[in-house]
Amino acid sequence: MTDSVFDSKSEIIEDAEVFEEDYTPDEILCRDEMMDEYVKVLRPIYKGRPPKNAFLYGDTGVGKTAVTKRLTDQLISDIKEQKDDHTLVANEFSIVSDTVALPHEVSEEDDVDLTIIQLNCQNLPTKSDTNSSYQVAIAMVNEMRHQEDKIATTGYAPQAVYNMLYEEIDRVGGTFLVILDEVDAIGSDDTILYELPRSRSNGDIHNARIGVIGISNDYTFRKNLSPKVQDTLCEREIRFPAYEAQELGDILAARCEVGLVDGSYSEENLRLASALARRDSSGSARKAIDIIKRAAEIAEDQGATELKDTYIREAHEDLQQGDMVSSITHQDSHKLIALGALAEAERLGKTPIRTKTFHEAYQKFAEGTNTEPLTLRGFHNHLSRLSMFGFVEELTNNEGRKGGRYNEYQFSEDLSKETVKEAFDTMNDIDWVTIRIRPGAEG
């Protein structure tokens, strides 16, 4: 056996797969009540009845997606067993996959024919604040078509896209379960959430029935939905609360039992990782798992055979930086441009920067990216959101009769121009722009 530069000095991780985001454990811990409610939503599909609609909400990392995958996998398995695997074709599509939908077998009897389409609305091919329902409809059409028949993401009238969607759904037929993860990313245009559940009663489809499950991290999203969508989508609501520290410890213990070498970690290590995740991310199991995984990697790099609390704290700090970069990349184009402009202003020593001057810098950055800039009023709305998200700090000054009252902006303590630049470097659809700010500019 030869030495390799890629060998580590020690081995603590025994099965890295159990720490990955797409891993679903055989048993979902601490979510029994939510799973019971979810089963009630999916039960009509198993019985061959019209599907129900549901809205799931809760913070990131509290089990919404994992429970959804576990129960939909179980639903597919149980229906196949019920129908002897002769009349059911169940497809699960993903917005990020190249899966091509094959022709479905349609039973001559009333057997269940189930199609599950799951889209992450955050990953739609647009960073615009508008037409998100339009993009969801296009994505669904393309998930059911072969590569050569896929349609472009722009250039069609909305109704034409919906007509194509209904045609594809009717072609497939049977029961459709449409799962829209991070559904709040569609913004204020919630047309798709009204159109899909009512498409059969409105006469748009005849050979299929559709159930829609919306999953959101945003507690306020439901309240902002139009009343007609609330009546339809929120037929049943399932709230996923944050994990308590003890529950996070139980989840970590189950993962580490499989993923780490025996004797390489202690209960104290798990308690610390759980406490940090509970404190910083509202009880996110994903965050706790990532901390343990990163700590194990640090230990291996150091040649250690056991985890230490110092490795866990170092892992926590590493992930905090990575989380901020990820959060930036998920913002829409105008917020990204505003952050880029603020980073340029800081580079030029112009922060804190007044609102009007900030808007001028934003306009220059937008023009450099071939983006139509927003008016001052529209820009200010985005600034309010960036402040609420914790990216920027708004400072209110009052100089009385001499200077009046005005606002200034700078990065929050958790963000820097270097982090913003790092986030831009990870994206392919928006370039960094070097700008100048006129001397003596004031808001």
DRENDO-1510 file (C-alpha; in Angstrom, 1 decimal, always signed):
<recs>
REC; n; res; u; v; w
REC; 1; MET; +0.0; +0.0; +0.0 .
REC; 2; THR; +1.4; +3.4; -1.1 .
REC; 3; ASP; +1.2; +6.6; +0.8 .
REC; 4; SER; -0.9; +9.3; -0.7 .
REC; 5; VAL; -1.1; +13.0; -0.2 .
REC; 6; PHE; -4.8; +12.6; +0.2 .
REC; 7; ASP; -4.5; +10.3; +3.2 .
REC; 8; SER; -5.5; +11.9; +6.5 .
REC; 9; LYS; -3.5; +11.4; +9.7 .
REC; 10; SER; -6.4; +9.7; +11.4 .
REC; 11; GLU; -9.9; +8.4; +10.6 .
REC; 12; ILE; -12.9; +9.5; +12.6 .
REC; 13; ILE; -15.5; +9.5; +9.9 .
REC; 14; GLU; -16.7; +6.0; +9.2 .
REC; 15; ASP; -19.7; +6.7; +6.9 .
REC; 16; ALA; -19.7; +10.3; +5.5 .
REC; 17; GLU; -23.0; +9.7; +3.7 .
REC; 18; VAL; -25.1; +9.9; +6.9 .
REC; 19; PHE; -24.0; +13.6; +7.3 .
REC; 20; GLU; -25.0; +14.6; +3.8 .
REC; 21; GLU; -28.1; +16.8; +3.2 .
REC; 22; ASP; -29.7; +14.3; +0.9 .
REC; 23; TYR; -29.5; +11.5; +3.4 .
REC; 24; THR; -32.8; +10.3; +4.9 .
REC; 25; PRO; -32.5; +8.1; +7.9 .
REC; 26; ASP; -34.6; +5.0; +8.3 .
REC; 27; GLU; -36.3; +6.6; +11.3 .
REC; 28; ILE; -37.2; +10.2; +11.5 .
REC; 29; LEU; -36.7; +11.2; +15.1 .
REC; 30; CYS; -38.8; +13.7; +17.2 .
REC; 31; ARG; -41.4; +14.4; +14.4 .
REC; 32; ASP; -44.1; +11.8; +15.2 .
REC; 33; GLU; -46.9; +14.3; +15.6 .
REC; 34; MET; -46.0; +16.0; +12.3 .
REC; 35; MET; -45.8; +12.7; +10.5 .
REC; 36; ASP; -49.2; +11.6; +11.8 .
REC; 37; GLU; -50.7; +14.8; +10.4 .
REC; 38; TYR; -48.9; +14.4; +7.1 .
REC; 39; VAL; -50.1; +10.8; +6.7 .
REC; 40; LYS; -53.7; +12.1; +6.9 .
REC; 41; VAL; -52.9; +14.4; +4.0 .
REC; 42; LEU; -51.4; +11.6; +1.8 .
REC; 43; ARG; -53.9; +8.8; +2.8 .
REC; 44; PRO; -56.5; +9.7; +0.1 .
REC; 45; ILE; -53.9; +9.1; -2.6 .
REC; 46; TYR; -53.3; +5.6; -1.3 .
REC; 47; LYS; -57.0; +4.9; -1.3 .
REC; 48; GLY; -57.4; +6.2; -4.8 .
REC; 49; ARG; -59.4; +9.3; -3.8 .
REC; 50; PRO; -58.8; +12.9; -4.8 .
REC; 51; PRO; -55.6; +14.3; -3.3 .
REC; 52; LYS; -55.6; +16.9; -0.6 .
REC; 53; ASN; -53.7; +20.2; -0.5 .
REC; 54; ALA; -51.4; +21.2; +2.5 .
REC; 55; PHE; -49.1; +23.9; +3.7 .
REC; 56; LEU; -46.0; +23.0; +5.7 .
REC; 57; TYR; -44.1; +25.7; +7.5 .
REC; 58; GLY; -41.2; +25.9; +9.9 .
REC; 59; ASP; -37.6; +27.1; +10.1 .
REC; 60; THR; -34.8; +25.6; +8.0 .
REC; 61; GLY; -33.5; +22.3; +9.2 .
REC; 62; VAL; -36.6; +21.2; +11.3 .
REC; 63; GLY; -37.5; +18.1; +9.2 .
REC; 64; LYS; -40.0; +19.4; +6.6 .
REC; 65; THR; -38.1; +18.0; +3.6 .
REC; 66; ALA; -36.9; +14.9; +5.3 .
REC; 67; VAL; -40.4; +13.9; +6.4 .
REC; 68; THR; -41.7; +14.7; +3.0 .
REC; 69; LYS; -39.2; +12.4; +1.3 .
REC; 70; ARG; -39.7; +9.6; +3.8 .
REC; 71; LEU; -43.5; +9.6; +3.5 .
REC; 72; THR; -43.6; +10.0; -0.3 .
REC; 73; ASP; -41.1; +7.1; -0.6 .
REC; 74; GLN; -43.4; +5.1; +1.7 .
REC; 75; LEU; -46.5; +6.1; -0.3 .
REC; 76; ILE; -44.9; +5.0; -3.6 .
REC; 77; SER; -43.7; +1.7; -2.0 .
REC; 78; ASP; -47.1; +0.9; -0.4 .
REC; 79; ILE; -49.1; +1.7; -3.6 .
REC; 80; LYS; -46.8; -0.5; -5.7 .
REC; 81; GLU; -47.3; -3.3; -3.2 .
REC; 82; GLN; -51.1; -2.7; -3.2 .
REC; 83; LYS; -51.3; -2.8; -7.0 .
REC; 84; ASP; -48.7; -5.6; -7.4 .
REC; 85; ASP; -46.5; -3.2; -9.3 .
REC; 86; HIS; -48.5; -3.7; -12.5 .
REC; 87; THR; -50.5; -0.5; -13.1 .
REC; 88; LEU; -48.4; +2.2; -11.2 .
REC; 89; VAL; -45.7; +4.3; -12.6 .
REC; 90; ALA; -44.4; +6.9; -10.0 .
REC; 91; ASN; -42.0; +9.5; -11.2 .
REC; 92; GLU; -40.2; +11.9; -8.9 .
REC; 93; PHE; -38.7; +14.8; -10.7 .
REC; 94; SER; -36.3; +17.5; -9.5 .
REC; 95; ILE; -35.7; +21.0; -10.9 .
REC; 96; VAL; -31.9; +20.3; -10.8 .
REC; 97; SER; -32.0; +16.9; -12.5 .
REC; 98; ASP; -31.9; +15.9; -16.2 .
REC; 99; THR; -34.6; +13.3; -15.7 .
REC; 100; VAL; -36.7; +12.8; -18.8 .
REC; 101; ALA; -40.3; +11.8; -18.2 .
REC; 102; LEU; -41.0; +8.5; -19.9 .
REC; 103; PRO; -44.5; +7.7; -21.2 .
REC; 104; HIS; -46.8; +6.6; -18.3 .
REC; 105; GLU; -48.6; +3.4; -18.2 .
REC; 106; VAL; -52.3; +4.2; -17.8 .
REC; 107; SER; -54.4; +1.5; -16.3 .
REC; 108; GLU; -57.6; +0.5; -18.0 .
REC; 109; GLU; -59.2; +0.2; -14.6 .
REC; 110; ASP; -59.4; +2.7; -11.9 .
REC; 111; ASP; -56.0; +1.9; -10.5 .
REC; 112; VAL; -53.9; +4.6; -9.0 .
REC; 113; ASP; -51.3; +6.1; -11.3 .
REC; 114; LEU; -49.2; +8.5; -9.3 .
REC; 115; THR; -46.8; +11.2; -10.5 .
REC; 116; ILE; -44.8; +13.2; -7.9 .
REC; 117; ILE; -43.2; +16.4; -9.1 .
REC; 118; GLN; -41.1; +18.2; -6.6 .
REC; 119; LEU; -39.6; +21.6; -7.3 .
REC; 120; ASN; -37.4; +23.8; -5.2 .
REC; 121; CYS; -38.8; +27.3; -6.0 .
REC; 122; GLN; -35.6; +28.9; -4.8 .
REC; 123; ASN; -33.7; +27.2; -7.7 .
REC; 124; LEU; -35.8; +28.5; -10.5 .
REC; 125; PRO; -33.8; +29.9; -13.5 .
REC; 126; THR; -34.6; +33.6; -12.6 .
REC; 127; LYS; -33.5; +36.2; -10.1 .
REC; 128; SER; -36.4; +38.5; -10.9 .
REC; 129; ASP; -38.9; +39.5; -8.3 .
REC; 130; THR; -41.8; +38.9; -10.7 .
REC; 131; ASN; -43.2; +36.0; -12.8 .
REC; 132; SER; -42.2; +33.4; -10.3 .
REC; 133; SER; -45.5; +31.5; -10.7 .
REC; 134; TYR; -44.8; +31.7; -14.5 .
REC; 135; GLN; -41.4; +30.1; -13.9 .
REC; 136; VAL; -42.8; +27.3; -11.8 .
REC; 137; ALA; -45.3; +26.5; -14.6 .
REC; 138; ILE; -42.5; +26.4; -17.2 .
REC; 139; ALA; -40.4; +24.2; -14.9 .
REC; 140; MET; -43.3; +21.8; -14.6 .
REC; 141; VAL; -43.9; +21.7; -18.3 .
REC; 142; ASN; -40.2; +20.9; -18.9 .
REC; 143; GLU; -40.0; +18.2; -16.3 .
REC; 144; MET; -42.6; +16.3; -18.2 .
REC; 145; ARG; -41.0; +16.7; -21.7 .
REC; 146; HIS; -38.1; +15.2; -23.5 .
REC; 147; GLN; -35.1; +17.4; -23.9 .
REC; 148; GLU; -35.8; +18.4; -27.5 .
REC; 149; ASP; -39.4; +19.5; -26.5 .
REC; 150; LYS; -38.5; +21.7; -23.6 .
REC; 151; ILE; -39.6; +25.3; -23.7 .
REC; 152; ALA; -37.6; +28.5; -23.0 .
REC; 153; THR; -37.9; +30.2; -19.7 .
REC; 154; THR; -39.2; +33.4; -21.3 .
REC; 155; GLY; -41.1; +34.5; -24.4 .
REC; 156; TYR; -44.5; +32.9; -23.8 .
REC; 157; ALA; -47.7; +34.5; -22.7 .
REC; 158; PRO; -48.6; +33.2; -19.2 .
REC; 159; GLN; -51.9; +31.6; -20.3 .
REC; 160; ALA; -50.1; +29.8; -23.1 .
REC; 161; VAL; -47.7; +28.3; -20.6 .
REC; 162; TYR; -50.6; +27.1; -18.4 .
REC; 163; ASN; -52.3; +25.6; -21.4 .
REC; 164; MET; -49.2; +23.6; -22.2 .
REC; 165; LEU; -49.0; +22.5; -18.5 .
REC; 166; TYR; -52.6; +21.3; -18.5 .
REC; 167; GLU; -52.0; +19.5; -21.7 .
REC; 168; GLU; -49.0; +17.6; -20.3 .
REC; 169; ILE; -50.8; +16.8; -17.1 .
REC; 170; ASP; -53.8; +15.4; -19.0 .
REC; 171; ARG; -51.4; +13.4; -21.2 .
REC; 172; VAL; -50.0; +11.7; -18.2 .
REC; 173; GLY; -53.3; +11.4; -16.3 .
REC; 174; GLY; -53.9; +9.9; -12.9 .
REC; 175; THR; -53.0; +11.5; -9.6 .
REC; 176; PHE; -50.5; +14.3; -9.4 .
REC; 177; LEU; -48.8; +15.4; -6.2 .
REC; 178; VAL; -47.0; +18.6; -6.8 .
REC; 179; ILE; -44.5; +19.5; -3.9 .
REC; 180; LEU; -43.2; +23.1; -4.0 .
REC; 181; ASP; -40.3; +23.4; -1.6 .
REC; 182; GLU; -39.4; +27.0; -0.5 .
REC; 183; VAL; -42.6; +28.1; -2.1 .
REC; 184; ASP; -42.3; +31.5; -0.5 .
REC; 185; ALA; -39.6; +32.2; -3.2 .
REC; 186; ILE; -42.4; +32.8; -5.7 .
REC; 187; GLY; -43.1; +36.1; -4.0 .
REC; 188; SER; -46.3; +38.0; -4.4 .
REC; 189; ASP; -47.4; +36.2; -7.6 .
REC; 190; ASP; -49.2; +33.2; -6.2 .
REC; 191; THR; -51.2; +32.4; -9.4 .
REC; 192; ILE; -49.8; +28.9; -9.6 .
REC; 193; LEU; -51.1; +28.1; -6.1 .
REC; 194; TYR; -54.6; +28.9; -7.2 .
REC; 195; GLU; -54.5; +27.5; -10.7 .
REC; 196; LEU; -53.2; +24.0; -10.0 .
REC; 197; PRO; -55.6; +22.8; -7.2 .
REC; 198; ARG; -58.6; +24.2; -9.1 .
REC; 199; SER; -57.6; +23.2; -12.7 .
REC; 200; ARG; -60.0; +20.2; -12.8 .
REC; 201; SER; -63.0; +22.0; -11.4 .
REC; 202; ASN; -62.3; +24.9; -13.8 .
REC; 203; GLY; -62.3; +22.4; -16.7 .
REC; 204; ASP; -58.7; +22.8; -17.6 .
REC; 205; ILE; -57.8; +19.2; -17.1 .
REC; 206; HIS; -60.0; +16.0; -17.4 .
REC; 207; ASN; -57.8; +13.0; -16.9 .
REC; 208; ALA; -55.9; +13.9; -13.8 .
REC; 209; ARG; -56.4; +15.1; -10.2 .
REC; 210; ILE; -53.8; +17.4; -8.6 .
REC; 211; GLY; -52.8; +17.9; -5.0 .
REC; 212; VAL; -50.4; +20.6; -4.0 .
REC; 213; ILE; -48.1; +20.7; -1.0 .
REC; 214; GLY; -46.4; +24.0; -0.3 .
REC; 215; ILE; -43.3; +24.0; +2.0 .
REC; 216; SER; -42.0; +27.3; +3.4 .
REC; 217; ASN; -39.5; +28.6; +5.9 .
REC; 218; ASP; -41.3; +31.9; +6.1 .
REC; 219; TYR; -44.0; +32.0; +8.7 .
REC; 220; THR; -45.5; +35.2; +7.2 .
REC; 221; PHE; -45.9; +33.8; +3.7 .
REC; 222; ARG; -49.2; +32.2; +4.4 .
REC; 223; LYS; -50.7; +35.5; +5.7 .
REC; 224; ASN; -49.6; +37.3; +2.6 .
REC; 225; LEU; -51.3; +34.8; +0.3 .
REC; 226; SER; -54.5; +36.0; -1.4 .
REC; 227; PRO; -57.7; +34.8; +0.3 .
REC; 228; LYS; -58.6; +32.5; -2.5 .
REC; 229; VAL; -55.2; +30.8; -2.4 .
REC; 230; GLN; -55.4; +30.4; +1.4 .
REC; 231; ASP; -58.8; +28.7; +1.1 .
REC; 232; THR; -57.3; +26.2; -1.4 .
REC; 233; LEU; -53.6; +25.6; -0.4 .
REC; 234; CYS; -54.1; +25.7; +3.3 .
REC; 235; GLU; -56.7; +23.0; +3.3 .
REC; 236; ARG; -54.5; +21.5; +6.0 .
REC; 237; GLU; -51.6; +23.1; +7.8 .
REC; 238; ILE; -48.7; +21.4; +9.5 .
REC; 239; ARG; -46.3; +23.4; +11.6 .
REC; 240; PHE; -42.8; +22.0; +12.2 .
REC; 241; PRO; -41.5; +23.6; +15.5 .
REC; 242; ALA; -37.8; +24.1; +16.1 .
REC; 243; TYR; -36.0; +21.1; +17.7 .
REC; 244; GLU; -35.1; +21.4; +21.4 .
REC; 245; ALA; -31.5; +21.0; +22.4 .
REC; 246; GLN; -32.2; +17.5; +23.8 .
REC; 247; GLU; -33.9; +16.5; +20.5 .
REC; 248; LEU; -30.9; +17.7; +18.5 .
REC; 249; GLY; -28.7; +15.6; +20.8 .
REC; 250; ASP; -30.8; +12.5; +20.1 .
REC; 251; ILE; -30.6; +13.2; +16.3 .
REC; 252; LEU; -26.8; +13.7; +16.5 .
REC; 253; ALA; -26.4; +10.5; +18.6 .
REC; 254; ALA; -28.2; +8.5; +15.9 .
REC; 255; ARG; -26.1; +9.9; +13.1 .
REC; 256; CYS; -22.8; +9.6; +14.9 .
REC; 257; GLU; -23.5; +6.0; +15.9 .
REC; 258; VAL; -23.5; +5.2; +12.2 .
REC; 259; GLY; -21.2; +7.9; +10.8 .
REC; 260; LEU; -18.3; +8.1; +13.3 .
REC; 261; VAL; -15.9; +5.6; +14.7 .
REC; 262; ASP; -16.8; +4.2; +18.1 .
REC; 263; GLY; -15.2; +6.0; +20.9 .
REC; 264; SER; -14.2; +9.1; +18.8 .
REC; 265; TYR; -16.9; +11.4; +20.3 .
REC; 266; SER; -18.6; +12.0; +23.7 .
REC; 267; GLU; -22.0; +13.1; +24.9 .
REC; 268; GLU; -20.4; +16.4; +25.9 .
REC; 269; ASN; -19.4; +16.9; +22.2 .
REC; 270; LEU; -22.9; +16.3; +21.1 .
REC; 271; ARG; -24.4; +18.6; +23.7 .
REC; 272; LEU; -22.1; +21.4; +22.7 .
REC; 273; ALA; -22.9; +21.1; +19.0 .
REC; 274; SER; -26.6; +20.9; +19.9 .
REC; 275; ALA; -26.5; +24.0; +22.0 .
REC; 276; LEU; -24.7; +26.0; +19.3 .
REC; 277; ALA; -27.2; +24.9; +16.7 .
REC; 278; ARG; -30.1; +25.7; +19.0 .
REC; 279; ARG; -28.7; +29.1; +19.8 .
REC; 280; ASP; -27.7; +30.3; +16.3 .
REC; 281; SER; -30.2; +28.6; +14.0 .
REC; 282; SER; -33.5; +28.2; +15.8 .
REC; 283; GLY; -32.9; +24.5; +16.5 .
REC; 284; SER; -31.8; +23.4; +13.1 .
REC; 285; ALA; -30.9; +19.7; +12.9 .
REC; 286; ARG; -29.1; +20.4; +9.6 .
REC; 287; LYS; -26.8; +23.0; +11.4 .
REC; 288; ALA; -26.1; +20.6; +14.2 .
REC; 289; ILE; -25.2; +17.8; +11.8 .
REC; 290; ASP; -23.0; +20.1; +9.8 .
REC; 291; ILE; -21.1; +21.2; +12.9 .
REC; 292; ILE; -20.3; +17.6; +13.9 .
REC; 293; LYS; -19.3; +16.7; +10.4 .
REC; 294; ARG; -17.0; +19.7; +10.1 .
REC; 295; ALA; -15.5; +19.1; +13.5 .
REC; 296; ALA; -14.7; +15.5; +12.6 .
REC; 297; GLU; -12.9; +16.8; +9.4 .
REC; 298; ILE; -10.9; +19.3; +11.5 .
REC; 299; ALA; -9.9; +16.5; +13.9 .
REC; 300; GLU; -8.8; +14.3; +11.1 .
REC; 301; ASP; -6.7; +17.1; +9.6 .
REC; 302; GLN; -5.1; +17.5; +13.0 .
REC; 303; GLY; -4.3; +13.8; +13.3 .
REC; 304; ALA; -6.6; +13.5; +16.3 .
REC; 305; THR; -8.5; +10.3; +17.1 .
REC; 306; GLU; -11.2; +12.0; +19.2 .
REC; 307; LEU; -13.4; +15.1; +18.9 .
REC; 308; LYS; -12.7; +18.0; +21.2 .
REC; 309; ASP; -14.9; +20.9; +22.1 .
REC; 310; THR; -12.3; +23.2; +20.5 .
REC; 311; TYR; -12.8; +21.5; +17.1 .
REC; 312; ILE; -16.6; +21.9; +17.5 .
REC; 313; ARG; -16.2; +25.6; +18.2 .
REC; 314; GLU; -13.9; +26.0; +15.2 .
REC; 315; ALA; -16.3; +24.1; +13.0 .
REC; 316; HIS; -19.1; +26.4; +14.2 .
REC; 317; GLU; -17.2; +29.5; +13.3 .
REC; 318; ASP; -16.3; +28.1; +9.8 .
REC; 319; LEU; -19.9; +27.4; +9.1 .
REC; 320; GLN; -21.1; +30.8; +10.2 .
REC; 321; GLN; -19.0; +32.3; +7.4 .
REC; 322; GLY; -20.3; +29.8; +4.9 .
REC; 323; ASP; -23.9; +30.4; +5.9 .
REC; 324; MET; -23.6; +34.1; +5.2 .
REC; 325; VAL; -22.2; +33.5; +1.7 .
REC; 326; SER; -25.0; +31.1; +1.0 .
REC; 327; SER; -27.6; +33.6; +2.3 .
REC; 328; ILE; -26.3; +36.3; +0.0 .
REC; 329; THR; -26.4; +34.1; -3.1 .
REC; 330; HIS; -30.1; +33.4; -2.5 .
REC; 331; GLN; -31.1; +37.0; -2.7 .
REC; 332; ASP; -32.8; +38.5; -5.8 .
REC; 333; SER; -30.8; +40.5; -8.3 .
REC; 334; HIS; -31.6; +44.0; -6.9 .
REC; 335; LYS; -30.6; +43.1; -3.3 .
REC; 336; LEU; -27.4; +41.5; -4.7 .
REC; 337; ILE; -26.6; +44.7; -6.6 .
REC; 338; ALA; -27.3; +46.8; -3.5 .
REC; 339; LEU; -24.9; +44.7; -1.5 .
REC; 340; GLY; -22.3; +45.0; -4.3 .
REC; 341; ALA; -22.7; +48.7; -4.4 .
REC; 342; LEU; -22.3; +49.0; -0.6 .
REC; 343; ALA; -19.2; +46.9; -0.8 .
REC; 344; GLU; -17.7; +49.2; -3.4 .
REC; 345; ALA; -18.7; +52.2; -1.2 .
REC; 346; GLU; -16.8; +50.6; +1.7 .
REC; 347; ARG; -13.8; +50.0; -0.5 .
REC; 348; LEU; -13.8; +53.7; -1.3 .
REC; 349; GLY; -14.2; +54.7; +2.3 .
REC; 350; LYS; -17.7; +56.1; +1.8 .
REC; 351; THR; -19.6; +54.2; +4.5 .
REC; 352; PRO; -21.8; +54.9; +6.3 .
REC; 353; ILE; -23.4; +56.1; +3.2 .
REC; 354; ARG; -26.6; +58.2; +2.8 .
REC; 355; THR; -29.6; +56.9; +1.1 .
REC; 356; LYS; -29.5; +59.1; -2.0 .
REC; 357; THR; -25.7; +58.4; -2.5 .
REC; 358; PHE; -26.3; +54.7; -1.9 .
REC; 359; HIS; -29.0; +54.7; -4.6 .
REC; 360; GLU; -26.7; +56.4; -7.1 .
REC; 361; ALA; -24.0; +53.8; -6.4 .
REC; 362; TYR; -26.6; +51.1; -6.8 .
REC; 363; GLN; -27.7; +52.6; -10.2 .
REC; 364; LYS; -24.1; +52.5; -11.4 .
REC; 365; PHE; -23.6; +48.9; -10.3 .
REC; 366; ALA; -26.9; +47.9; -11.9 .
REC; 367; GLU; -26.0; +49.5; -15.2 .
REC; 368; GLY; -22.7; +47.6; -15.1 .
REC; 369; THR; -24.6; +44.4; -14.9 .
REC; 370; ASN; -27.2; +45.4; -17.7 .
REC; 371; THR; -29.9; +45.5; -15.1 .
REC; 372; GLU; -32.7; +48.1; -15.1 .
REC; 373; PRO; -32.3; +49.9; -11.8 .
REC; 374; LEU; -35.2; +50.5; -9.5 .
REC; 375; THR; -36.5; +54.0; -8.5 .
REC; 376; LEU; -35.4; +55.4; -5.2 .
REC; 377; ARG; -38.7; +54.2; -3.6 .
REC; 378; GLY; -38.3; +50.7; -4.9 .
REC; 379; PHE; -34.7; +50.6; -3.9 .
REC; 380; HIS; -35.6; +51.8; -0.3 .
REC; 381; ASN; -38.0; +48.8; +0.0 .
REC; 382; HIS; -35.1; +46.4; -0.8 .
REC; 383; LEU; -32.9; +48.3; +1.8 .
REC; 384; SER; -35.6; +47.7; +4.4 .
REC; 385; ARG; -35.5; +44.0; +3.6 .
REC; 386; LEU; -31.7; +43.8; +3.7 .
REC; 387; SER; -31.8; +45.5; +7.1 .
REC; 388; MET; -34.4; +43.0; +8.4 .
REC; 389; PHE; -32.3; +40.1; +7.1 .
REC; 390; GLY; -29.4; +41.4; +9.1 .
REC; 391; PHE; -27.1; +42.2; +6.1 .
REC; 392; VAL; -27.0; +45.9; +6.5 .
REC; 393; GLU; -27.3; +48.3; +9.5 .
REC; 394; GLU; -29.5; +51.4; +9.1 .
REC; 395; LEU; -28.4; +54.5; +11.1 .
REC; 396; THR; -30.7; +57.4; +11.7 .
REC; 397; ASN; -29.1; +60.8; +12.2 .
REC; 398; ASN; -30.7; +64.1; +13.2 .
REC; 399; GLU; -28.7; +67.3; +12.8 .
REC; 400; GLY; -31.6; +69.6; +13.6 .
REC; 401; ARG; -32.0; +72.7; +11.5 .
REC; 402; LYS; -28.4; +72.5; +10.2 .
REC; 403; GLY; -28.5; +69.1; +8.5 .
REC; 404; GLY; -32.0; +67.7; +9.1 .
REC; 405; ARG; -32.9; +64.1; +9.6 .
REC; 406; TYR; -31.4; +61.4; +7.3 .
REC; 407; ASN; -30.5; +57.7; +7.2 .
REC; 408; GLU; -27.1; +56.1; +6.5 .
REC; 409; TYR; -26.2; +52.5; +5.8 .
REC; 410; GLN; -23.3; +50.2; +6.4 .
REC; 411; PHE; -22.7; +46.5; +6.7 .
REC; 412; SER; -23.8; +44.7; +9.8 .
REC; 413; GLU; -21.2; +43.2; +12.1 .
REC; 414; ASP; -21.8; +39.8; +10.6 .
REC; 415; LEU; -21.0; +40.9; +7.0 .
REC; 416; SER; -18.0; +42.4; +5.2 .
REC; 417; LYS; -17.2; +43.5; +1.7 .
REC; 418; GLU; -14.9; +40.5; +1.4 .
REC; 419; THR; -17.8; +38.1; +2.1 .
REC; 420; VAL; -20.0; +39.9; -0.4 .
REC; 421; LYS; -17.3; +39.6; -3.0 .
REC; 422; GLU; -16.9; +35.9; -2.2 .
REC; 423; ALA; -20.6; +35.3; -2.7 .
REC; 424; PHE; -20.4; +37.1; -6.1 .
REC; 425; ASP; -17.5; +34.9; -7.1 .
REC; 426; THR; -19.6; +31.8; -6.6 .
REC; 427; MET; -22.4; +33.0; -9.0 .
REC; 428; ASN; -22.3; +32.8; -12.7 .
REC; 429; ASP; -25.3; +35.0; -13.5 .
REC; 430; ILE; -24.1; +38.4; -12.1 .
REC; 431; ASP; -20.7; +40.0; -12.4 .
REC; 432; TRP; -18.9; +42.3; -10.0 .
REC; 433; VAL; -18.7; +45.9; -11.1 .
REC; 434; THR; -16.1; +48.5; -10.0 .
REC; 435; ILE; -17.7; +51.9; -9.6 .
REC; 436; ARG; -16.9; +55.4; -8.6 .
REC; 437; ILE; -18.8; +57.6; -6.2 .
REC; 438; ARG; -18.7; +61.4; -6.8 .
REC; 439; PRO; -16.7; +63.3; -4.2 .
REC; 440; GLY; -18.8; +65.1; -1.5 .
REC; 441; ALA; -21.9; +63.1; -2.5 .
REC; 442; GLU; -24.6; +63.3; +0.2 .
REC; 443; GLY; -28.0; +61.6; +0.6 .
</recs>
